[in-house]
Amino acid sequence: MEKELIFGHRNPDTDAIGTAIAYSYFQNQHGYNTEAVALGEANDETSFALKKFGFEAPRVVKTVANEVKAIMLVDHNEPQQSVEDRDQVKVTHVIDHHRISNFATIDPLFYRAEPVGCTSTVLWEMFKEQNMEIPANIAGIMLSAIISDTLLLKSPTTTDIDKEAVEDLAKIAGVDYKEYGLELLKAGTNIAAKSVEELIDLDAKSFELGSKTARIAQVNVVDVPEALERKDAFLAAMEKDAKENGYDLFMLVITNVLDSDSEVLFIGDDESKSVFAKAFGKELVDSEAHLPGVVSRKKQIVPPLTRAFEA
């Protein structure tokens, strides 16, 4: 069987990389010939999880058509979040937990998406449905993905299925998920050593919102005031990146993983700022707004913005 590559979105997080690794194992057990790769370097949190469970970071690819004829996607489907030459290969499988947007294929494919907190939760269900044993290291990296995406089950995206998956995977991996989860999340909150340019690109995704192209970045911290000491530098870097890449608006969501609140920095024209206020019921003050209880880009930020821009 010809080789296929499996990967998550650009600027990969723990779900994108962890689920690619786990899904590659799953598919290879079913006779496929796959390799998990990544569309960017592993971040600090993901690197912590990989080391914990004995994995090397997947190799980074910029293009895929030079290697394979077919690919499998995890944790994304929108083309602007994927590999740049995706239109030159066949997508055979997708496992996801996001909205479906701007996605089409010529040929039929396997597509499974569920409104759960993490793509690894969907994959856990697939393992269970087929009565497949999950190796301890695979369980550990899947557990890490769910903890990351749900902020240790505190995110509003968390479902009962996510909770059940976490308990089962933690048992298989041999870890206390609450203790390990806190260690994992803290591993990803050290932003002091990173430049503002790195931080606004670390976990950033592009979205089509009505007629606007939006860039929404998110960083997790335990000290929001410390992060906001670089507010002016963040805004300048966001402005520069928006102009260079044609984004109509740029949002940086600074999320406190302990308090489950976010502070937003926003760059955009007056229309976009007005739509932001409509979407969240909050006026921007000096390009900033506090969003209590908001931690999920997927569920609490993109949907209200989409509705407001399309109204």
PAVEXFI-468380 format. One record per atom (N, C-alpha, C, CB): residue in one letter; x, y, z. Coordinates in pm, whole numbers, plus 50000, padded with zeros to 5 digits. Glycine has a CB too. Layout:
BEGIN
AXYZ ...
This chain:
BEGIN
M500854988050000 M500005000050000 M500885012550000 M499045000150123 E500505022249916 E501295034449908 E501225042450038 E500815043049790 K502315049050066 K502415056750190 K501525069050187 K503855060850214 E500935072150302 E500175084450322 E500725091650444 E498655081450338 L500675104850441 L501095112950554 L499875117350634 L501905125250506 I500025117650765 I498975122250855 I499475134450931 I498545110950954 F498685145050935 F499135157051005 F497945165651048 F500085165150918 G498215174351144 G497245184151191 G497495197551125 G497295185451343 H496945208151184 H496985221451127 H498355228151141 H495935230051191 R498505239351072 R499715247551086 R499805252551230 R499695259550986 N500995256651271 N501225260651410 N500625250151504 N500595274751438 P501115237951493 P500455226651562 P500485227751714 P501105213851521 D499385223351776 D499305222251920 D499405207551959 D497995228651974 T499145204552084 T499295190852131 T498275181352067 T499175190352283 D497085186352038 D496095178051970 D496535174951827 D494725184951969 A496995185051755 A497405183151616 A498525172951603 A497855196451556 I499515173851691 I500655164751683 I500335151451751 I501895171051747 G499745152051870 G499465139651944 G498475130651872 G498925142952080 T497425136451815 T496435128351746 T496985122951614 T495165136451719 A497865130451548 A498495125351426 A499315112851458 A499395136251362 I500045113251569 I500845101651609 I499945089751640 I501715105051732 A498895092251717 A497995081551758 A497205076051639 A497035086551865 Y496775084751549 Y495995080151434 Y496865072351337 Y495335092051363 S498135076051327 S499065068451243 S499205054251298 S500455075451238 Y499325052951429 Y499385039651490 Y498095031951459 Y499585040651644 F496955038351478 F495645032151454 F495535027351309 F494515042151485 Q495875035851215 Q495735032151074 Q496735021451032 Q495915044450988 N497945022151085 N498935011951051 N498514998251102 N500305015651107 Q497814998051213 Q497274985451266 Q496194979851174 Q496704987451407 H495624988351092 H494594984050997 H495154981850857 H493484994250992 G496454981350846 G497064978050718 G497484989650631 G496144969950642 Y497265001850679 Y497735013450602 Y499225015450625 Y496945026150642 N499815023150536 N501225026750548 N501275041950568 N502045022350420 T501345046250693 T501275060550722 T502445065250806 T499985063750791 E502685078250800 E503665084750886 E503055097550940 E504985087750808 A503165099551069 A502725112051130 A503795122751109 A502415110151281 V503395134151054 V504305145351036 V503625157751095 V504675147450884 A504315169051087 A503755181451143 A504005192951049 A504355184451282 L503145203151057 L503295215050974 L504005226251048 L501925219850926 G504705222651154 G505465232351231 G506125225451349 G504575243951279 E507025232451414 E507725226751528 E506795225151648 E508925235451566 A507065215151730 A506285212951851 A506535224451949 A506655199351916 N505465229452012 N505625239952112 N506095234052245 N504305247652132 D506285242552344 D506835237952472 D505935227652540 D507045249752566 E504645230052537 E503705220752599 E503745207152530 E502275226352596 T503685207352398 T503705194852322 T505025187452342 T503475197652173 S506115194852344 S507425188652366 S507485181852502 S508545199152355 F506865187952602 F506795182052736 F506065168652730 F506095191652835 A504935168352659 A504145156052648 A504885145352570 A502795159052581 L505525149152461 L506275139552380 L507385133052461 L506865146452256 K508115141252536 K509205135952618 K508675126852728 K510005147452680 K507565130852789 K506955123152898 K506625108952853 K505695130052949 F506135107652730 F505675094552685 F506585088152580 F504295095752630 G507815093252570 G508845086552491 G508755087952341 G508815072552523 F508225099152293 F508135101352150 F509125111952103 F506715105452112 E509615110351982 E510345120951915 E509325129851845 E511385115251814 A509645142351831 A508735151351759 A508675147051613 A509205166151770 P507495146951553 P507395143351410 P508195153051325 P505915143251365 R508675148251213 R509415157251124 R508455167551066 R510125149251010 V509005179151039 V508195190250988 V508245190350835 V508695203851045 V507075191850773 V507005192650628 V506365205950588 V506205180750569 K506775211050475 K506195223250420 K505275220150303 K507305232950376 T505595209250233 T504785204550121 T504665189350131 T505405208749982 V503675183650062 V503465169150069 V503405162449933 V502195166150144 A503045169949829 A502885164049696 A504185158549640 A502325174249602 N505305163449693 N506605158249651 N506925144849714 N507695168149686 E506105140449810 E506345127849879 E505265117349856 E506455130350026 V504015121549858 V502895112049854 V501795117049762 V502345109749995 K500875107849731 K499715111249649 K498465113349734 K499465100349547 A498515108649860 A497325109449944 A497715112850088 A496555096149940 I496785119250158 I497035123550296 I495805121250382 I497455138350299 M496015121450513 M494945120750611 M495085132750704 M494975107350690 L493985139150736 L494005151250819 L493435148550957 L493235162450751 V494035154651057 V493475154451192 V493415168751244 V494315145351287 D492425171451326 D492295184051399 D492155196451310 D493485185851487 H491755194751186 H491475206151099 H490865201050969 H492765214451071 N490245210250898 N489785207350762 N489885219450671 N488355202350765 E489895231450727 E489915243550645 E491245244950571 E489645255950732 P491215247550440 P492435247750360 P493475257850404 P492095250350219 Q493025269550454 Q493985279750495 Q494765275850620 Q493275292950518 Q494315265350689 Q495015260450808 Q495885248250776 Q494005256950917 S495865243950650 S496515231350614 S497795233650534 S495555222750534 V498335222750482 V499575223450405 V499305231150275 V500125209150375 E500305238350228 E500085247650117 E499735240849986 E501295256050098 D500165228449966 D499875221649839 D498835210549855 D501165215649781 R497905212549947 R496895202249972 R496045199449848 R496005206450087 D495865209449764 D495035207549644 D495705198649541 D494725221049583 Q496955194849564 Q497675186349469 Q497675171649509 Q499095191149455 V497045168549623 V496985154649670 V495545151049706 V497915152549792 K495325138249728 K493985133349763 K493855132149914 K493705119649695 V492795137849968 V492505136250110 V491625123850125 V491785149150170 T492125113950198 T491375101350210 T490625099950342 T492325089650195 H491125106650448 H490515105550580 H490615119050652 H491185094350664 V489605122250730 V489635133850818 V489045129950953 V488845145950756 I489755133051061 I489245131651197 I489335145451260 I490045120751281 D488215150851307 D488235164751349 D487175167451456 D488025174051229 H487245179451514 H486205183751609 H485895198551592 H486665180851755 H486165203751473 H485915217751442 H484765219251342 H487175224451388 R484415231851316 R483445234751212 R483995229951078 R483105249951207 I483125227150983 I483545223550848 I483365235950760 I482725211250792 S484455240550700 S484385252950622 S485355252450505 S484685265150711 N484865256450389 N485685256850267 N486345243550235 N486765267550280 F485635232750267 F486205219450248 F485425211850141 F486215211550380 A486135206850041 A485495198849936 A486535189449877 A484875207949825 T486085177849834 T486975168149768 T486295163149641 T487305156249863 I487115158349549 I486585152649426 I486065138549451 I487655152449315 D486825130949531 D486475117049558 D485845115549696 D487705108249547 P485065104849716 P484555101849850 P485695099549948 P483635089549846 L485435101550075 L486465099750176 L485825095450307 L487285112650195 F486685091250402 F486225088550538 F486325101550615 F487075077150606 Y485225105950673 Y485215118550746 Y484435116550877 Y484585130050661 R485125119250988 R484445118251117 R484755130651200 R484875105451192 A483735137951231 A483875149951314 A482775149751418 A483815163051228 E483125153051540 E482165153251649 E482345165851733 E482305140651737 P481265170851792 P481355182851877 P481845179352017 P480005189851885 V483075174952025 V483705171652153 V484895180952174 V484145156752157 G485575179352287 G486625188652322 G487935186952250 G486865187952462 C488135175352187 C489455172352132 C489345161552025 C490425167852243 T490205162151925 T490205151851820 T490605138351877 T491155155751707 S491475138251976 S491875125452037 S490705118652106 S493005127752137 T489715126152147 T488515120152205 T487765112052099 T487585131052265 V487675117651979 V487035110451869 V487815097651839 V486955119451742 L489145098751838 L489975087051809 L489845076651921 L491445091251793 W489745081152045 W489535071752156 W488255063752135 W489465079352291 E487205070352090 E485965063352060 E486175052751951 E484875073252015 M486975056051852 M487225046751742 M487995034551790 M487995053651630 F488965036651878 F489675025251939 F488685016252013 F490785030252036 K487805022452091 K486855014852172 K485845007352086 K486125024052269 E485375013851982 E484395007651894 E484934995051827 E483945017451789 Q486234994851805 Q486844983251738 Q487554974051836 Q487824987951633 N487344976551965 N487954968152069 N489464966852051 N487324954252068 M490094977852015 M491534978051997 M492234982052126 M491924987751884 E493284975052159 E494084978652275 E494884991252245 E495014966952317 I494935000352340 I495695012652324 I496995011352404 I494865025052371 P498155011652339 P499425011052412 P499545022652509 P500615011052314 A500315020652616 A500425030852720 A500945044152667 A501335025952831 N501935043852579 N502485056552529 N501505063752437 N503815054052455 I500755056052358 I499735062052273 I498625068052359 I499155051452174 A498245060852463 A497235065952557 A497715079052620 A496925055552666 G499005079452654 G499555091452717 G499535103652628 G500955088852761 I499875101852501 I499895113452412 I498475117852377 I500685110352283 M497525108252370 M496125111952349 M495565119052471 M495285099452317 L495905114252589 L495495120752713 L495995135152716 L496025113052836 S497245137052677 S497855150352675 S497075159652582 S499325149552632 A496665154452467 A495925162452371 A494595167152429 A495685154452242 I493895158052497 I492585161552553 I492735171652667 I491845148952603 I493725169352753 I493975178752863 I494285192652807 I495145173852952 S495095193152704 S495485205852643 S494285213052584 S496535203652536 D493515206052502 D492405212352432 D491265216452527 D491865203052326 T491085208952634 T489975211952727 T490435219652850 T489295199252770 L491705223552853 L492265230252971 L491945222253098 L491715244652983 L492335209753094 L492135200553206 L490645199453241 L492935205253329 L489845198053135 L488395195853145 L487625207953197 L488125184053235 K488255219853194 K487585232053241 K486945240053128 K488575240853315 S487355237353005 S486815244852892 S485345241352868 S487635241852765 P484555251052820 P483155248152789 P482985238352673 P482425260952757 T484065235452604 T483995225552496 T483975211352552 T485185227252401 T484285209852680 T484395196652743 T483035189752747 T484965197852885 T483025176952708 T481805168852713 T482025157052807 T481415163952570 D480955149952834 D481065137952917 D481955127452850 D479675132052944 I481965127452718 I482805117952645 I484285121152669 I482485118152494 D484615134152669 D485995138152698 D486415133452837 D486155153452686 K485525135352934 K485835131353071 K486045116353082 K484705135753165 E485205108753014 E485335094253016 E486645089952950 E484135087652946 A486985096652839 A488225093452769 A489435096452856 A488305101352637 V489425107952924 V490555111753009 V490765101453120 V490315125553070 E489705097353185 E489825087653294 E490375074253243 E488465085553362 D489885069953128 D490335057153072 D491785057953026 D489435053052955 L492125068452954 L493485069952901 L494515071853012 L493555081652803 A494135079053117 A495045081053230 A495345067653298 A494435090953332 K494345059353309 K494535046153370 K495485037753286 K493185038953386 I495305038053155 I496175030353065 I497595035853069 I495635030652921 A497715049153070 A499045055553068 A499735054853203 A498915070053025 G498975052053309 G499555050953442 G499915064153506 G500775042453436 V499065074353483 V499335087453543 V498075092653614 V499795097553435 D498285101553710 D497205108953772 D496925120753681 D497565113453919 Y495775120953615 Y495565131053511 Y495495145153567 Y494285127953435 K495045146953689 K494965160353746 K496375165753775 K494125160253876 E497205157353833 E498575161553864 E499375163653736 E499265151053952 Y499305153753646 Y500035154953520 Y499485166553436 Y499935141753440 G498185168053436 G497565178553356 G498025192453393 G496085177853368 L498165194853522 L498635207853567 L500085210153524 L498495208953719 E500895199753533 E502285200653488 E502345203653339 E503045187553519 L501495196953263 L501465198853117 L501075213153080 L500505188953052 L499995218053140 L499525231553107 L500555242153146 L498195234353176 K501175240353262 K502185250153305 K503405250053214 K502615247153449 A503705238353155 A504845237453064 A504655246352941 A505055222953019 G503395249152909 G503125257352791 G502885272052818 G501965251952720 T503075276352943 T502755290152979 T503985299152997 T501965290353105 N505155294052975 N506365302052992 N506605310252865 N507585293153024 I506145322552865 I506255330852745 I507375341152754 I504955337852719 A507995342252870 A508985352852891 A510155352152793 A509515352153032 A510555340052757 A511725338452671 A511395339852522 A512345324952696 K510125341752489 K509725342352348 K509425356752307 K508485333452322 S509745359852183 S509475373252130 S507985374652101 S510305375952002 V507515386952087 V506105389052056 V505775383251919 V505755404052060 E506735383851827 E506515378251694 E506295363151702 E507705381451602 E507065356451786 E506885342051805 E505535339151870 E508015336251891 L505155346951968 L503935344252044 L502665346251962 L503895353052165 I502655356051873 I501435358251795 I501295348051682 I501435372351736 D502345340151661 D502285329951556 D502255315751614 D503475331451463 L502505314651744 L502675301551808 L501445292751794 L503015303351954 D500285298151823 D499025290751809 D498025299951741 D498475285751947 A498265302551614 A497435311851537 A496765304451422 A498275323651484 K495505307951398 K494765302051287 K494055313051209 K493735291651339 S493895310651080 S493185320050994 S491765315150969 S493935322050860 F490825324550964 F489415321150943 F488785330950845 F488645321151078 E487865325950764 E487045334550680 E485765337550758 E486725327750540 L485575350050795 L484405354350871 L483625364150785 L484815360851007 G482545359250722 G481845367550627 G482795371050514 G481305380350694 S482965383850487 S483875388150381 S485265391450434 S483295400350309 K485475389350562 K486735392950626 K487635380750645 K486475399650761 T488935383050635 T489915372850670 T490485376450806 T491055371950562 A490285367350901 A490695370051039 A491835360951080 A489515368251134 R492715366251157 R493795358551219 R493545358951369 R495235364351183 I493405347151430 I493135346451574 I494205337951640 I491715340651601 A495015344251724 A496095337351794 A495715335951941 A497435345051779 Q496265325852004 Q495975323652146 Q497235319352218 Q494865313152164 V497445325052335 V498545320752421 V497985317952560 V499685331552427 N498475307452622 N498055303852757 N499095308652857 N497835288552769 V498635314852964 V499535320153066 V498955317453205 V499765335353044 V499775319853305 V499295319653443 V499375333553504 V500095309553527 D499955343153430 D500095356853478 D499775366453364 D501535359353532 V498505370453353 V498075379253245 V498715393153254 V496565380653247 P498775399453373 P499425412653380 P500855412553327 P499425417453524 E501585401853354 E502955400853302 E502945400853149 E503655388153356 A502015393353090 A501925392852944 A501575406552888 A500885382552900 L500685413952956 L500225426852906 L501255437952921 L498975430852977 E502345435152990 E503435444752995 E503995447252855 E504555439753090 R503775437552766 R504265438852628 R503115442152531 R504965425852584 K502065448152583 K500875451052501 K501225459052375 K499855458652583 D501935470052390 D502255478352275 D503065470552171 D503045490852319 A503985462352218 A504795454352126 A503925443952055 A505945447552202 F502995437952129 F502075428352068 F501265434951957 F501125422252175 L500675446551987 L499835453451890 L500625457451766 L499185465751953 A501845461951785 A502685465851671 A502995453751584 A503995472451719 A503305442451648 A503605430251573 A502375425051500 A504165419451666 M501205426051563 M499955421751501 M499625430451380 M498805422251603 E499805443451395 E499555452851286 E500445449751166 E499785467351333 K501715447351194 K502685444351088 K502325431251018 K504105443451147 D501985420951096 D501655407951039 D500375408750955 D501505397451150 A499405416451003 A498145417950930 A498365424550794 A497135426151013 K499195434950792 K499465441950666 K500235433050569 K500255454750693 E501205425550621 E502035417150534 E501275405250476 E503235412250611 N500265400450549 N499575388250507 N498125390450465 N499605378350617 G497695402850463 G496365405950414 G495225402450507 G496155399150287 Y495485402150638 Y494405399550733 Y493615412450757 Y494975393850868 D492295411250758 D491465422850785 D491415426050934 D490055420550733 L491585415851015 L491625418051159 L492525407451223 L490195417551220 F493075410951337 F493985401951410 F493615402751558 F495495405951386 M493335391251615 M493025390451758 M494075381851827 M491615384651781 L494535386551941 L495395378452028 L494615375952155 L496765385652057 V494355363252183 V493605359252301 V494595354152406 V492525348252266 I494725361452515 I495645357852623 I494825351252733 I496435370452678 T494965338152746 T494105330252833 T494805326252961 T493615317952761 N494175329153074 N494675324753204 N494155310553228 N494215334553319 V495055300853225 V494635286853234 V494185283153375 V495775277653191 L494515291353474 L494095288553611 L492725294553642 L495135293853709 D492465306753592 D491215313653620 D490155311953512 D491465328153640 S490555306453397 S489635304253284 S488995317253235 S488555294353323 D489805327653223 D489385340353165 D490375344053054 D489315351653273 S489975353552970 S490885357952865 S490875373152850 S490525351352732 E492005378452812 E492165392352774 E492445392252623 E493315399452856 V491755400952550 V491895401252405 V492535414252360 V490535399452338 L493515413152272 L494075424652202 L493585423752058 L495655425052210 F493195435152000 F492485435051872 F493035445651777 F490995437151893 I493295441551653 I493685450551546 I492675449051433 I495145447651496 G492115460151385 G491165459651275 G490565473251249 G490075449551304 D489775474251140 D489135487051108 D487925489451199 D488715487550960 D487305501051183 D486175504751269 D485025494851256 D485695518851236 E484775489951134 E483705480351113 E483965467551192 E483545477050964 S485195462751186 S485545450451258 S485435452351408 S486965445951221 K485845464051456 K485735466851599 K484275467351643 K486435480151633 S483425472851557 S481995473451587 S481395459451591 S481255482051483 V481825450951499 V481335437151496 V481815429551619 V481795429951368 F483045432151662 F483565425951784 F482655429451903 F485015430551812 A482325442151914 A481465446652025 A480105439952020 A481295461952022 K479595438251899 K478295431651882 K478385416851919 K477805433151737 A479485410451882 A479645396151905 A479785392952053 A480865390951831 F480495401452127 F480815398152266 F480145407352368 F482285398652286 G479425417552320 G478795426752413 G479815434652493 G477885419252507 K480985436552432 K482085443652500 K482705453552404 K483155433752553 E482825466052446 E483525475952366 E485035474552388 E483045490252400 L485775476052281 L487225476152294 L487665489452352 L487905473652157 V488535488952451 V489105500952510 V490605500452489 V488745502152662 D491105509752410 D492525509852376 D492945496252318 D493385513252502 S492135491352225 S492395478852152 S492395466452241 S493735479652082 E491705467252354 E491725456152451 E490345453852510 E492745459052563 A490055441252543 A488795437952609 A489005425752698 A487665435252505 H488285425752810 H488325414252902 H487115405452875 H488345419053052 L487365392452855 L486275383052827 L486265372352937 L486445376452686 P485495374653044 P485445364953153 P484815351853109 P484665370753271 G485445340953150 G484925327753119 G485185323052978 G483475327453143 V485845331152897 V486125327452758 V487515321252749 V486005339752664 V487575308852704 V488855301952691 V488995294452559 V489045292252805 S487865292252490 S487875283952370 S487705292152243 S486785273452378 R488725292152160 R488635298852029 R487555292051944 R490015298551956 K487545278751948 K486635270951864 K485165273351898 K486945256151878 K484845273952026 K483445274452068 K482975288252112 K483225264852179 Q483865296152170 Q483435308852230 Q483875321252155 Q483945309652368 I484755319752056 I485255331451984 I484845331151836 I486775332251995 V485185320551766 V484875319851623 V483365319951595 V485495307451563 P482545311951664 P481105312051633 P480415325651650 P480405302051720 P480595332751764 P479915345851775 P480445356051675 P480085351351915 L481735355551644 L482275364551543 L481685361451406 L483815363651538 T481595348651374 T481025344551244 T479595349351230 T481085329351227 R478795347251335 R477395351651331 R477295366851318 R476645346951457 A478145373951389 A478095388651386 A478505394051249 A478995394551494 F479535388151189 F479995392851058 F479015389350947 F481355387051027 E478275378450964 E477345374150860 E475945379650880 E477295359050855 A475725386550991 A474375392051019 A474015403250921 A474305397451164 
